[in-house]
Amino acid sequence: MAAKSKSGTESNGPLFHLAFPVVDLDATRVFYRDVLGCGEGRSAETWVDFDFYGHQISAHLRPSEAQMAKTNPVDGDDVPVRHFGLILHWDEWHSFENRLRSKGVRFLIEPHIRFKGEVGEQATMFFLDPSGNAIEIKSFKDLGQVFAVKEC
């Protein structure tokens, strides 16, 4: 039986689940619901589930664990090691960028093309949620490049 998300995304395959710490559930709700457009699922006093484009993410109130991740250099950027996100279709990625800009989201790493002209060329952008969790939204013109390996 296919799982269907509130966003209308349907999946016959496995769904991804991620739980992460947050500082403030109200600010988290506003960000994920109103800025990112995620539907809200079940919740309790210390957690809330979101429909993250067909996948379930769970924000758990745990201020002591919410902190900015360390970074590693990737193609000239300091990429947060601990991050999660989405791979969107090319046109959706550009629309998502426009949505974030219209909502006043500050980018940790500005939207740009990474690995230009190389295997795995991709559009990418990074930003933080209100608790400092890093989110990457990326896209490949050729989705067949998602797991491509660079020949040595």
N, CA, C and O atoms as a GROMACS GRO file, in nm:
protein
  608
    1MET      N    1   0.084  -0.117   0.000
    1MET     CA    2   0.000   0.000   0.000
    1MET      C    3   0.089   0.124   0.000
    1MET      O    4   0.185   0.130   0.077
    2ALA      N    5   0.058   0.220  -0.083
    2ALA     CA    6   0.138   0.341  -0.095
    2ALA      C    7   0.110   0.436   0.021
    2ALA      O    8  -0.004   0.448   0.066
    3ALA      N    9   0.215   0.501   0.069
    3ALA     CA   10   0.199   0.605   0.170
    3ALA      C   11   0.177   0.737   0.099
    3ALA      O   12   0.246   0.767   0.002
    4LYS      N   13   0.082   0.816   0.147
    4LYS     CA   14   0.054   0.945   0.084
    4LYS      C   15   0.069   1.055   0.189
    4LYS      O   16   0.011   1.048   0.297
    5SER      N   17   0.150   1.155   0.156
    5SER     CA   18   0.175   1.264   0.249
    5SER      C   19   0.069   1.372   0.234
    5SER      O   20  -0.008   1.372   0.137
    6LYS      N   21   0.065   1.462   0.330
    6LYS     CA   22  -0.029   1.574   0.324
    6LYS      C   23  -0.001   1.664   0.204
    6LYS      O   24  -0.091   1.732   0.155
    7SER      N   25   0.124   1.664   0.157
    7SER     CA   26   0.160   1.746   0.041
    7SER      C   27   0.118   1.681  -0.090
    7SER      O   28   0.135   1.738  -0.197
    8GLY      N   29   0.060   1.559  -0.078
    8GLY     CA   30   0.016   1.489  -0.198
    8GLY      C   31   0.120   1.398  -0.258
    8GLY      O   32   0.094   1.329  -0.356
    9THR      N   33   0.240   1.396  -0.200
    9THR     CA   34   0.346   1.309  -0.248
    9THR      C   35   0.310   1.165  -0.212
    9THR      O   36   0.273   1.136  -0.098
   10GLU      N   37   0.322   1.076  -0.309
   10GLU     CA   38   0.291   0.936  -0.285
   10GLU      C   39   0.415   0.853  -0.307
   10GLU      O   40   0.491   0.877  -0.401
   11SER      N   41   0.437   0.756  -0.219
   11SER     CA   42   0.555   0.672  -0.231
   11SER      C   43   0.519   0.527  -0.208
   11SER      O   44   0.451   0.493  -0.111
   12ASN      N   45   0.566   0.440  -0.297
   12ASN     CA   46   0.551   0.296  -0.278
   12ASN      C   47   0.674   0.239  -0.212
   12ASN      O   48   0.673   0.125  -0.165
   13GLY      N   49   0.781   0.317  -0.208
   13GLY     CA   50   0.906   0.270  -0.151
   13GLY      C   51   0.922   0.314  -0.008
   13GLY      O   52   0.829   0.369   0.052
   14PRO      N   53   1.038   0.290   0.048
   14PRO     CA   54   1.064   0.330   0.186
   14PRO      C   55   1.057   0.482   0.202
   14PRO      O   56   1.094   0.557   0.112
   15LEU      N   57   1.008   0.524   0.316
   15LEU     CA   58   1.005   0.666   0.350
   15LEU      C   59   1.120   0.695   0.446
   15LEU      O   60   1.158   0.611   0.527
   16PHE      N   61   1.175   0.814   0.435
   16PHE     CA   62   1.286   0.854   0.520
   16PHE      C   63   1.230   0.918   0.646
   16PHE      O   64   1.129   0.988   0.641
   17HIS      N   65   1.294   0.893   0.761
   17HIS     CA   66   1.256   0.953   0.888
   17HIS      C   67   1.382   1.010   0.953
   17HIS      O   68   1.487   0.947   0.954
   18LEU      N   69   1.368   1.131   1.007
   18LEU     CA   70   1.479   1.195   1.077
   18LEU      C   71   1.425   1.266   1.199
   18LEU      O   72   1.325   1.338   1.190
   19ALA      N   73   1.488   1.246   1.314
   19ALA     CA   74   1.457   1.320   1.435
   19ALA      C   75   1.574   1.412   1.466
   19ALA      O   76   1.690   1.373   1.451
   20PHE      N   77   1.544   1.535   1.508
   20PHE     CA   78   1.650   1.632   1.532
   20PHE      C   79   1.612   1.724   1.649
   20PHE      O   80   1.493   1.744   1.675
   21PRO      N   81   1.713   1.779   1.719
   21PRO     CA   82   1.685   1.864   1.834
   21PRO      C   83   1.652   2.008   1.795
   21PRO      O   84   1.704   2.061   1.696
   22VAL      N   85   1.564   2.069   1.873
   22VAL     CA   86   1.530   2.210   1.852
   22VAL      C   87   1.525   2.283   1.986
   22VAL      O   88   1.514   2.220   2.092
   23VAL      N   89   1.534   2.414   1.980
   23VAL     CA   90   1.534   2.499   2.098
   23VAL      C   91   1.392   2.544   2.134
   23VAL      O   92   1.359   2.556   2.253
   24ASP      N   93   1.308   2.569   2.034
   24ASP     CA   94   1.175   2.627   2.056
   24ASP      C   95   1.076   2.565   1.957
   24ASP      O   96   1.092   2.580   1.836
   25LEU      N   97   0.976   2.495   2.007
   25LEU     CA   98   0.879   2.429   1.918
   25LEU      C   99   0.792   2.527   1.841
   25LEU      O  100   0.758   2.501   1.725
   26ASP      N  101   0.756   2.640   1.901
   26ASP     CA  102   0.672   2.737   1.831
   26ASP      C  103   0.747   2.797   1.711
   26ASP      O  104   0.692   2.806   1.602
   27ALA      N  105   0.872   2.838   1.733
   27ALA     CA  106   0.952   2.892   1.622
   27ALA      C  107   0.977   2.786   1.516
   27ALA      O  108   0.978   2.816   1.397
   28THR      N  109   0.995   2.662   1.560
   28THR     CA  110   1.017   2.550   1.467
   28THR      C  111   0.893   2.529   1.381
   28THR      O  112   0.903   2.511   1.260
   29ARG      N  113   0.775   2.532   1.443
   29ARG     CA  114   0.649   2.516   1.369
   29ARG      C  115   0.635   2.625   1.262
   29ARG      O  116   0.603   2.596   1.147
   30VAL      N  117   0.659   2.748   1.300
   30VAL     CA  118   0.646   2.859   1.206
   30VAL      C  119   0.742   2.840   1.089
   30VAL      O  120   0.704   2.857   0.973
   31PHE      N  121   0.867   2.805   1.118
   31PHE     CA  122   0.966   2.790   1.013
   31PHE      C  123   0.932   2.676   0.918
   31PHE      O  124   0.924   2.697   0.796
   32TYR      N  125   0.911   2.557   0.970
   32TYR     CA  126   0.887   2.442   0.883
   32TYR      C  127   0.751   2.450   0.812
   32TYR      O  128   0.739   2.410   0.696
   33ARG      N  129   0.650   2.501   0.880
   33ARG     CA  130   0.518   2.510   0.821
   33ARG      C  131   0.507   2.630   0.726
   33ARG      O  132   0.472   2.614   0.609
   34ASP      N  133   0.538   2.749   0.776
   34ASP     CA  134   0.513   2.871   0.699
   34ASP      C  135   0.622   2.908   0.601
   34ASP      O  136   0.594   2.964   0.495
   35VAL      N  137   0.747   2.879   0.634
   35VAL     CA  138   0.858   2.913   0.544
   35VAL      C  139   0.885   2.801   0.445
   35VAL      O  140   0.893   2.824   0.325
   36LEU      N  141   0.899   2.678   0.496
   36LEU     CA  142   0.932   2.566   0.407
   36LEU      C  143   0.809   2.500   0.346
   36LEU      O  144   0.822   2.426   0.248
   37GLY      N  145   0.690   2.526   0.400
   37GLY     CA  146   0.568   2.470   0.343
   37GLY      C  147   0.540   2.326   0.383
   37GLY      O  148   0.469   2.255   0.311
   38CYS      N  149   0.594   2.281   0.496
   38CYS     CA  150   0.573   2.144   0.542
   38CYS      C  151   0.441   2.133   0.618
   38CYS      O  152   0.406   2.220   0.697
   39GLY      N  153   0.368   2.024   0.593
   39GLY     CA  154   0.248   1.997   0.671
   39GLY      C  155   0.288   1.949   0.809
   39GLY      O  156   0.391   1.884   0.826
   40GLU      N  157   0.205   1.980   0.908
   40GLU     CA  158   0.232   1.934   1.044
   40GLU      C  159   0.156   1.806   1.070
   40GLU      O  160   0.039   1.792   1.032
   41GLY      N  161   0.222   1.712   1.135
   41GLY     CA  162   0.161   1.585   1.170
   41GLY      C  163   0.130   1.578   1.318
   41GLY      O  164   0.089   1.677   1.379
   42ARG      N  165   0.150   1.461   1.376
   42ARG     CA  166   0.125   1.442   1.519
   42ARG      C  167   0.223   1.525   1.601
   42ARG      O  168   0.330   1.563   1.554
   43SER      N  169   0.183   1.553   1.724
   43SER     CA  170   0.271   1.629   1.812
   43SER      C  171   0.236   1.601   1.958
   43SER      O  172   0.130   1.546   1.988
   44ALA      N  173   0.324   1.639   2.044
   44ALA     CA  174   0.305   1.632   2.188
   44ALA      C  175   0.371   1.757   2.246
   44ALA      O  176   0.413   1.845   2.172
   45GLU      N  177   0.381   1.762   2.376
   45GLU     CA  178   0.438   1.880   2.441
   45GLU      C  179   0.585   1.902   2.407
   45GLU      O  180   0.633   2.015   2.409
   46THR      N  181   0.657   1.793   2.375
   46THR     CA  182   0.802   1.806   2.352
   46THR      C  183   0.847   1.768   2.212
   46THR      O  184   0.967   1.761   2.187
   47TRP      N  185   0.754   1.743   2.118
   47TRP     CA  186   0.795   1.708   1.982
   47TRP      C  187   0.682   1.738   1.884
   47TRP      O  188   0.566   1.751   1.922
   48VAL      N  189   0.720   1.748   1.756
   48VAL     CA  190   0.623   1.766   1.649
   48VAL      C  191   0.678   1.701   1.522
   48VAL      O  192   0.796   1.713   1.490
   49ASP      N  193   0.589   1.631   1.451
   49ASP     CA  194   0.625   1.569   1.322
   49ASP      C  195   0.588   1.663   1.208
   49ASP      O  196   0.489   1.736   1.216
   50PHE      N  197   0.668   1.661   1.102
   50PHE     CA  198   0.639   1.738   0.981
   50PHE      C  199   0.646   1.648   0.859
   50PHE      O  200   0.723   1.552   0.855
   51ASP      N  201   0.566   1.681   0.760
   51ASP     CA  202   0.569   1.617   0.629
   51ASP      C  203   0.672   1.695   0.547
   51ASP      O  204   0.640   1.799   0.490
   52PHE      N  205   0.793   1.643   0.542
   52PHE     CA  206   0.903   1.708   0.471
   52PHE      C  207   0.907   1.653   0.329
   52PHE      O  208   0.991   1.570   0.294
   53TYR      N  209   0.813   1.701   0.249
   53TYR     CA  210   0.801   1.661   0.109
   53TYR      C  211   0.790   1.510   0.093
   53TYR      O  212   0.860   1.448   0.012
   54GLY      N  213   0.701   1.452   0.172
   54GLY     CA  214   0.674   1.310   0.163
   54GLY      C  215   0.752   1.225   0.263
   54GLY      O  216   0.731   1.104   0.269
   55HIS      N  217   0.839   1.286   0.340
   55HIS     CA  218   0.917   1.213   0.439
   55HIS      C  219   0.887   1.271   0.577
   55HIS      O  220   0.849   1.388   0.589
   56GLN      N  221   0.903   1.189   0.680
   56GLN     CA  222   0.870   1.232   0.815
   56GLN      C  223   0.993   1.280   0.889
   56GLN      O  224   1.091   1.207   0.904
   57ILE      N  225   0.987   1.405   0.934
   57ILE     CA  226   1.092   1.456   1.022
   57ILE      C  227   1.026   1.494   1.154
   57ILE      O  228   0.912   1.541   1.156
   58SER      N  229   1.099   1.472   1.262
   58SER     CA  230   1.045   1.496   1.396
   58SER      C  231   1.136   1.591   1.472
   58SER      O  232   1.253   1.561   1.497
   59ALA      N  233   1.081   1.706   1.509
   59ALA     CA  234   1.154   1.805   1.587
   59ALA      C  235   1.130   1.776   1.735
   59ALA      O  236   1.016   1.776   1.781
   60HIS      N  237   1.237   1.751   1.808
   60HIS     CA  238   1.228   1.721   1.952
   60HIS      C  239   1.286   1.836   2.031
   60HIS      O  240   1.398   1.881   2.005
   61LEU      N  241   1.210   1.884   2.127
   61LEU     CA  242   1.255   1.993   2.213
   61LEU      C  243   1.370   1.943   2.299
   61LEU      O  244   1.351   1.865   2.393
   62ARG      N  245   1.489   1.989   2.266
   62ARG     CA  246   1.609   1.945   2.336
   62ARG      C  247   1.716   2.054   2.318
   62ARG      O  248   1.815   2.034   2.247
   63PRO      N  249   1.694   2.171   2.383
   63PRO     CA  250   1.784   2.285   2.362
   63PRO      C  251   1.932   2.255   2.382
   63PRO      O  252   2.016   2.310   2.311
   64SER      N  253   1.964   2.168   2.479
   64SER     CA  254   2.105   2.141   2.508
   64SER      C  255   2.175   2.068   2.394
   64SER      O  256   2.298   2.070   2.387
   65GLU      N  257   2.100   2.005   2.304
   65GLU     CA  258   2.160   1.931   2.193
   65GLU      C  259   2.159   2.008   2.061
   65GLU      O  260   2.223   1.967   1.965
   66ALA      N  261   2.087   2.119   2.056
   66ALA     CA  262   2.079   2.198   1.933
   66ALA      C  263   2.198   2.293   1.928
   66ALA      O  264   2.211   2.382   2.011
   67GLN      N  265   2.285   2.272   1.830
   67GLN     CA  266   2.402   2.357   1.814
   67GLN      C  267   2.449   2.352   1.670
   67GLN      O  268   2.422   2.256   1.597
   68MET      N  269   2.519   2.454   1.630
   68MET     CA  270   2.571   2.460   1.494
   68MET      C  271   2.674   2.350   1.472
   68MET      O  272   2.762   2.329   1.555
   69ALA      N  273   2.661   2.282   1.361
   69ALA     CA  274   2.753   2.172   1.328
   69ALA      C  275   2.889   2.226   1.286
   69ALA      O  276   2.901   2.338   1.237
   70LYS      N  277   2.989   2.145   1.304
   70LYS     CA  278   3.123   2.175   1.252
   70LYS      C  279   3.117   2.168   1.100
   70LYS      O  280   3.024   2.110   1.044
   71THR      N  281   3.215   2.225   1.035
   71THR     CA  282   3.214   2.228   0.888
   71THR      C  283   3.334   2.156   0.829
   71THR      O  284   3.435   2.134   0.895
   72ASN      N  285   3.319   2.118   0.702
   72ASN     CA  286   3.426   2.063   0.620
   72ASN      C  287   3.429   2.141   0.490
   72ASN      O  288   3.324   2.183   0.441
   73PRO      N  289   3.548   2.162   0.432
   73PRO     CA  290   3.553   2.231   0.304
   73PRO      C  291   3.505   2.139   0.190
   73PRO      O  292   3.550   2.025   0.178
   74VAL      N  293   3.414   2.192   0.108
   74VAL     CA  294   3.365   2.120  -0.010
   74VAL      C  295   3.356   2.220  -0.124
   74VAL      O  296   3.276   2.314  -0.119
   75ASP      N  297   3.438   2.201  -0.226
   75ASP     CA  298   3.435   2.286  -0.345
   75ASP      C  299   3.434   2.435  -0.310
   75ASP      O  300   3.360   2.513  -0.369
   76GLY      N  301   3.517   2.473  -0.213
   76GLY     CA  302   3.532   2.613  -0.178
   76GLY      C  303   3.434   2.666  -0.073
   76GLY      O  304   3.442   2.783  -0.037
   77ASP      N  305   3.343   2.583  -0.023
   77ASP     CA  306   3.247   2.625   0.080
   77ASP      C  307   3.274   2.551   0.210
   77ASP      O  308   3.325   2.438   0.208
   78ASP      N  309   3.241   2.614   0.323
   78ASP     CA  310   3.247   2.548   0.453
   78ASP      C  311   3.109   2.485   0.478
   78ASP      O  312   3.018   2.551   0.529
   79VAL      N  313   3.096   2.358   0.442
   79VAL     CA  314   2.969   2.286   0.449
   79VAL      C  315   2.950   2.226   0.589
   79VAL      O  316   3.038   2.156   0.638
   80PRO      N  317   2.835   2.254   0.652
   80PRO     CA  318   2.808   2.193   0.782
   80PRO      C  319   2.808   2.040   0.769
   80PRO      O  320   2.739   1.985   0.683
   81VAL      N  321   2.883   1.974   0.853
   81VAL     CA  322   2.891   1.828   0.847
   81VAL      C  323   2.755   1.767   0.879
   81VAL      O  324   2.709   1.678   0.807
   82ARG      N  325   2.690   1.814   0.984
   82ARG     CA  326   2.558   1.763   1.021
   82ARG      C  327   2.452   1.849   0.952
   82ARG      O  328   2.431   1.965   0.989
   83HIS      N  329   2.387   1.791   0.853
   83HIS     CA  330   2.279   1.861   0.783
   83HIS      C  331   2.187   1.759   0.718
   83HIS      O  332   2.222   1.642   0.704
   84PHE      N  333   2.070   1.805   0.679
   84PHE     CA  334   1.976   1.721   0.605
   84PHE      C  335   1.909   1.810   0.501
   84PHE      O  336   1.925   1.932   0.505
   85GLY      N  337   1.834   1.749   0.410
   85GLY     CA  338   1.771   1.832   0.309
   85GLY      C  339   1.696   1.754   0.205
   85GLY      O  340   1.651   1.642   0.228
   86LEU      N  341   1.684   1.816   0.089
   86LEU     CA  342   1.607   1.761  -0.022
   86LEU      C  343   1.686   1.770  -0.150
   86LEU      O  344   1.771   1.858  -0.166
   87ILE      N  345   1.656   1.679  -0.241
   87ILE     CA  346   1.702   1.690  -0.380
   87ILE      C  347   1.576   1.714  -0.462
   87ILE      O  348   1.491   1.626  -0.473
   88LEU      N  349   1.567   1.832  -0.517
   88LEU     CA  350   1.450   1.871  -0.596
   88LEU      C  351   1.481   1.864  -0.745
   88LEU      O  352   1.598   1.862  -0.785
   89HIS      N  353   1.377   1.862  -0.826
   89HIS     CA  354   1.395   1.876  -0.969
   89HIS      C  355   1.445   2.017  -0.996
   89HIS      O  356   1.420   2.109  -0.917
   90TRP      N  357   1.515   2.036  -1.108
   90TRP     CA  358   1.584   2.161  -1.138
   90TRP      C  359   1.494   2.283  -1.126
   90TRP      O  360   1.530   2.380  -1.059
   91ASP      N  361   1.377   2.281  -1.189
   91ASP     CA  362   1.287   2.396  -1.183
   91ASP      C  363   1.232   2.419  -1.043
   91ASP      O  364   1.215   2.533  -1.000
   92GLU      N  365   1.206   2.310  -0.970
   92GLU     CA  366   1.157   2.322  -0.832
   92GLU      C  367   1.262   2.387  -0.743
   92GLU      O  368   1.229   2.465  -0.654
   93TRP      N  369   1.389   2.355  -0.768
   93TRP     CA  370   1.497   2.412  -0.688
   93TRP      C  371   1.496   2.564  -0.700
   93TRP      O  372   1.508   2.635  -0.600
   94HIS      N  373   1.483   2.613  -0.824
   94HIS     CA  374   1.482   2.758  -0.845
   94HIS      C  375   1.359   2.822  -0.782
   94HIS      O  376   1.369   2.932  -0.726
   95SER      N  377   1.245   2.757  -0.789
   95SER     CA  378   1.124   2.808  -0.724
   95SER      C  379   1.141   2.810  -0.573
   95SER      O  380   1.098   2.904  -0.506
   96PHE      N  381   1.205   2.706  -0.518
   96PHE     CA  382   1.229   2.698  -0.374
   96PHE      C  383   1.322   2.812  -0.330
   96PHE      O  384   1.300   2.874  -0.226
   97GLU      N  385   1.425   2.837  -0.410
   97GLU     CA  386   1.515   2.949  -0.379
   97GLU      C  387   1.436   3.079  -0.372
   97GLU      O  388   1.453   3.157  -0.278
   98ASN      N  389   1.350   3.102  -0.470
   98ASN     CA  390   1.269   3.224  -0.471
   98ASN      C  391   1.177   3.231  -0.349
   98ASN      O  392   1.159   3.338  -0.291
   99ARG      N  393   1.119   3.118  -0.311
   99ARG     CA  394   1.032   3.114  -0.192
   99ARG      C  395   1.110   3.154  -0.068
   99ARG      O  396   1.063   3.236   0.012
  100LEU      N  397   1.229   3.097  -0.051
  100LEU     CA  398   1.311   3.129   0.066
  100LEU      C  399   1.348   3.276   0.068
  100LEU      O  400   1.342   3.341   0.173
  101ARG      N  401   1.388   3.329  -0.046
  101ARG     CA  402   1.424   3.471  -0.052
  101ARG      C  403   1.304   3.559  -0.016
  101ARG      O  404   1.319   3.659   0.055
  102SER      N  405   1.184   3.523  -0.066
  102SER     CA  406   1.065   3.602  -0.039
  102SER      C  407   1.026   3.597   0.109
  102SER      O  408   0.959   3.688   0.158
  103LYS      N  409   1.067   3.492   0.180
  103LYS     CA  410   1.038   3.477   0.323
  103LYS      C  411   1.149   3.535   0.410
  103LYS      O  412   1.142   3.529   0.532
  104GLY      N  413   1.252   3.592   0.345
  104GLY     CA  414   1.361   3.656   0.419
  104GLY      C  415   1.461   3.560   0.481
  104GLY      O  416   1.532   3.597   0.575
  105VAL      N  417   1.469   3.438   0.430
  105VAL     CA  418   1.565   3.341   0.484
  105VAL      C  419   1.707   3.386   0.448
  105VAL      O  420   1.735   3.422   0.334
  106ARG      N  421   1.795   3.383   0.548
  106ARG     CA  422   1.936   3.414   0.526
  106ARG      C  423   2.009   3.285   0.494
  106ARG      O  424   1.993   3.185   0.563
  107PHE      N  425   2.087   3.288   0.389
  107PHE     CA  426   2.158   3.168   0.346
  107PHE      C  427   2.292   3.157   0.416
  107PHE      O  428   2.366   3.254   0.428
  108LEU      N  429   2.320   3.038   0.463
  108LEU     CA  430   2.451   3.007   0.520
  108LEU      C  431   2.550   2.994   0.404
  108LEU      O  432   2.662   3.045   0.411
  109ILE      N  433   2.507   2.925   0.298
  109ILE     CA  434   2.581   2.916   0.172
  109ILE      C  435   2.483   2.956   0.063
  109ILE      O  436   2.383   2.888   0.041
  110GLU      N  437   2.512   3.066  -0.005
  110GLU     CA  438   2.424   3.119  -0.109
  110GLU      C  439   2.398   3.017  -0.219
  110GLU      O  440   2.484   2.935  -0.250
  111PRO      N  441   2.280   3.021  -0.278
  111PRO     CA  442   2.250   2.932  -0.390
  111PRO      C  443   2.352   2.950  -0.503
  111PRO      O  444   2.381   3.061  -0.546
  112HIS      N  445   2.404   2.837  -0.550
  112HIS     CA  446   2.500   2.840  -0.660
  112HIS      C  447   2.516   2.700  -0.719
  112HIS      O  448   2.457   2.604  -0.669
  113ILE      N  449   2.596   2.691  -0.825
  113ILE     CA  450   2.624   2.562  -0.889
  113ILE      C  451   2.758   2.512  -0.838
  113ILE      O  452   2.859   2.582  -0.845
  114ARG      N  453   2.758   2.390  -0.786
  114ARG     CA  454   2.879   2.327  -0.733
  114ARG      C  455   2.929   2.222  -0.832
  114ARG      O  456   2.849   2.160  -0.902
  115PHE      N  457   3.057   2.202  -0.839
  115PHE     CA  458   3.122   2.104  -0.928
  115PHE      C  459   3.088   2.132  -1.074
  115PHE      O  460   3.066   2.040  -1.153
  116LYS      N  461   3.084   2.259  -1.109
  116LYS     CA  462   3.047   2.300  -1.245
  116LYS      C  463   3.133   2.229  -1.350
  116LYS      O  464   3.256   2.232  -1.343
  117GLY      N  465   3.066   2.166  -1.446
  117GLY     CA  466   3.134   2.096  -1.554
  117GLY      C  467   3.195   1.962  -1.514
  117GLY      O  468   3.262   1.898  -1.596
  118GLU      N  469   3.173   1.918  -1.390
  118GLU     CA  470   3.230   1.793  -1.342
  118GLU      C  471   3.118   1.691  -1.317
  118GLU      O  472   3.000   1.724  -1.321
  119VAL      N  473   3.159   1.568  -1.291
  119VAL     CA  474   3.064   1.464  -1.250
  119VAL      C  475   2.998   1.512  -1.121
  119VAL      O  476   3.066   1.559  -1.030
  120GLY      N  477   2.867   1.499  -1.113
  120GLY     CA  478   2.794   1.539  -0.992
  120GLY      C  479   2.763   1.687  -0.985
  120GLY      O  480   2.730   1.738  -0.877
  121GLU      N  481   2.773   1.759  -1.098
  121GLU     CA  482   2.738   1.902  -1.098
  121GLU      C  483   2.599   1.918  -1.039
  121GLU      O  484   2.506   1.845  -1.073
  122GLN      N  485   2.585   2.018  -0.949
  122GLN     CA  486   2.459   2.035  -0.879
  122GLN      C  487   2.436   2.179  -0.836
  122GLN      O  488   2.530   2.256  -0.814
  123ALA      N  489   2.310   2.213  -0.826
  123ALA     CA  490   2.271   2.341  -0.766
  123ALA      C  491   2.255   2.314  -0.617
  123ALA      O  492   2.199   2.211  -0.578
  124THR      N  493   2.302   2.405  -0.533
  124THR     CA  494   2.295   2.383  -0.389
  124THR      C  495   2.274   2.513  -0.315
  124THR      O  496   2.311   2.620  -0.363
  125MET      N  497   2.215   2.504  -0.198
  125MET     CA  498   2.201   2.617  -0.106
  125MET      C  499   2.188   2.560   0.035
  125MET      O  500   2.131   2.453   0.055
  126PHE      N  501   2.240   2.633   0.131
  126PHE     CA  502   2.230   2.595   0.272
  126PHE      C  503   2.172   2.710   0.352
  126PHE      O  504   2.201   2.826   0.325
  127PHE      N  505   2.091   2.677   0.451
  127PHE     CA  506   2.037   2.774   0.544
  127PHE      C  507   2.014   2.703   0.676
  127PHE      O  508   2.022   2.580   0.684
  128LEU      N  509   1.985   2.780   0.780
  128LEU     CA  510   1.963   2.724   0.914
  128LEU      C  511   1.818   2.739   0.955
  128LEU      O  512   1.752   2.836   0.919
  129ASP      N  513   1.768   2.642   1.033
  129ASP     CA  514   1.637   2.660   1.094
  129ASP      C  515   1.657   2.743   1.221
  129ASP      O  516   1.771   2.775   1.254
  130PRO      N  517   1.551   2.780   1.294
  130PRO     CA  518   1.568   2.867   1.412
  130PRO      C  519   1.654   2.808   1.523
  130PRO      O  520   1.700   2.881   1.611
  131SER      N  521   1.677   2.677   1.520
  131SER     CA  522   1.761   2.613   1.622
  131SER      C  523   1.904   2.589   1.576
  131SER      O  524   1.984   2.531   1.649
  132GLY      N  525   1.937   2.634   1.455
  132GLY     CA  526   2.073   2.618   1.404
  132GLY      C  527   2.096   2.488   1.328
  132GLY      O  528   2.209   2.457   1.294
  133ASN      N  529   1.989   2.411   1.301
  133ASN     CA  530   2.003   2.290   1.220
  133ASN      C  531   2.023   2.330   1.075
  133ASN      O  532   1.945   2.407   1.020
  134ALA      N  533   2.128   2.278   1.014
  134ALA     CA  534   2.161   2.312   0.876
  134ALA      C  535   2.077   2.228   0.780
  134ALA      O  536   2.060   2.107   0.797
  135ILE      N  537   2.023   2.295   0.678
  135ILE     CA  538   1.941   2.231   0.576
  135ILE      C  539   2.002   2.262   0.440
  135ILE      O  540   2.034   2.378   0.411
  136GLU      N  541   2.018   2.160   0.358
  136GLU     CA  542   2.067   2.177   0.221
  136GLU      C  543   1.955   2.141   0.124
  136GLU      O  544   1.890   2.036   0.137
  137ILE      N  545   1.934   2.228   0.028
  137ILE     CA  546   1.843   2.198  -0.082
  137ILE      C  547   1.930   2.195  -0.207
  137ILE      O  548   2.000   2.291  -0.237
  138LYS      N  549   1.924   2.083  -0.279
  138LYS     CA  550   2.009   2.070  -0.396
  138LYS      C  551   1.930   2.016  -0.514
  138LYS      O  552   1.816   1.971  -0.498
  139SER      N  553   1.991   2.020  -0.631
  139SER     CA  554   1.929   1.968  -0.752
  139SER      C  555   2.036   1.930  -0.851
  139SER      O  556   2.146   1.985  -0.851
  140PHE      N  557   2.003   1.834  -0.933
  140PHE     CA  558   2.090   1.791  -1.041
  140PHE      C  559   2.012   1.806  -1.170
  140PHE      O  560   1.897   1.762  -1.178
  141LYS      N  561   2.072   1.867  -1.273
  141LYS     CA  562   2.004   1.870  -1.402
  141LYS      C  563   1.979   1.729  -1.451
  141LYS      O  564   1.878   1.701  -1.515
  142ASP      N  565   2.073   1.639  -1.419
  142ASP     CA  566   2.061   1.498  -1.453
  142ASP      C  567   2.057   1.418  -1.323
  142ASP      O  568   2.160   1.400  -1.258
  143LEU      N  569   1.936   1.371  -1.284
  143LEU     CA  570   1.923   1.297  -1.159
  143LEU      C  571   2.006   1.170  -1.157
  143LEU      O  572   2.031   1.114  -1.050
  144GLY      N  573   2.048   1.123  -1.273
  144GLY     CA  574   2.137   1.008  -1.280
  144GLY      C  575   2.274   1.038  -1.221
  144GLY      O  576   2.353   0.945  -1.201
  145GLN      N  577   2.304   1.164  -1.194
  145GLN     CA  578   2.432   1.204  -1.137
  145GLN      C  579   2.433   1.203  -0.984
  145GLN      O  580   2.537   1.225  -0.922
  146VAL      N  581   2.318   1.177  -0.920
  146VAL     CA  582   2.310   1.181  -0.775
  146VAL      C  583   2.416   1.092  -0.711
  146VAL      O  584   2.479   1.134  -0.615
  147PHE      N  585   2.436   0.973  -0.762
  147PHE     CA  586   2.534   0.880  -0.704
  147PHE      C  587   2.653   0.857  -0.796
  147PHE      O  588   2.726   0.759  -0.782
  148ALA      N  589   2.674   0.948  -0.891
  148ALA     CA  590   2.784   0.932  -0.986
  148ALA      C  591   2.917   0.938  -0.914
  148ALA      O  592   2.934   1.011  -0.816
  149VAL      N  593   3.011   0.859  -0.963
  149VAL     CA  594   3.145   0.853  -0.905
  149VAL      C  595   3.242   0.912  -1.005
  149VAL      O  596   3.240   0.879  -1.124
  150LYS      N  597   3.327   1.000  -0.956
  150LYS     CA  598   3.429   1.063  -1.040
  150LYS      C  599   3.536   0.960  -1.070
  150LYS      O  600   3.590   0.897  -0.979
  151GLU      N  601   3.569   0.944  -1.198
  151GLU     CA  602   3.675   0.851  -1.239
  151GLU      C  603   3.811   0.909  -1.201
  151GLU      O  604   3.834   1.029  -1.216
  152CYS      N  605   3.899   0.824  -1.153
  152CYS     CA  606   4.034   0.871  -1.113
  152CYS      C  607   4.130   0.859  -1.229
  152CYS      O  608   4.247   0.894  -1.217
   0.00000   0.00000   0.00000
